[in-house]
Amino acid sequence: MKDKSLVSINDYNKEEILKILELAAEFEKNPSQNILKGKVIATLFFEPSTRTRLSFESAINRLGGRVVGFIDSSSSSVTKGETLKDTIKTVSNYCDLIIMRHPLEGSAKYASEVATVPVINAGDGANQHPTQTLLDLYSIIKTQGTLDDLNIFLVGDLKYGRTVHSLLMAMSHFTTIFNFISPEELKMPDEYKLFLENLGLKYYEHTDFTEIISRADIVYMTRVQQERFSDPMEYEKVKNIYVLRNHMIRNTKPNMRILHPLPRVNEIHPDVDESEKAYYFQQALNGVFTRQAIISSILGLK
């Protein structure tokens, strides 16, 4: 994995994924090390971010590295008309690794092709978010003890949700049963369903999950992403279609855990937060350890 960009979760095979999870567990035991001393890492966020950016920066700082970059494209030369190619080629001169979030699908792939240093995709439009997926896998294995033979419920925006797309691809390495819960307007795209069919993996589609949630090992909630809708009225129709409440999880499996890539809007009621089955804030913390594992692996330090 040394010097190899991480653009899609498909860039890592099953063995490489499991290696990252092993490294994340090591970093959780000892998150403050000095292995990035002398390394400069650029964080280029052309799109707003809280957890992804801060967990990356926390991961780098805890390992002794330096961060340069911008958190808003309005503070970069993009506002002057600079192309993505010129931005990436220039920033490559200043750092050992680029972490980039961009609203356009395929932007991370393009950046990896023109950069002279490795690129980590921190989200490219509705396409992929591989580092979120790896921290999701780490959260799943921590709470379930395995990645095999699990029934995973993906709930909400399955059309535009890059986190669920990447998670589906990663969990396809294991014997997973998928349940897709969404309104008709936000169904899982056919290409992902065809992908599962070709692998012989089972999936089921529903528009409601209150009667079947007792089957779930993982309930992965997602917000309906207003920024992906061109028609505000379409967003209004579906924005509050699923709201998970504490009374809905009373008869669920003891091992069931609720994940969410955050930020949440209304899809998980605050009364769920005190439940032992709510894992989304710990999930966000796991992002630091997982991203430490990814960075150190790409730079050949672990």
Summary of the structure (lengths in Angstrom):
residues: 302
radius of gyration: 19.0
end to end distance: 10.1
largest distance: 56.3
contacts: 1018
relative contact order: 0.17
helix: 44%
strand: 17%
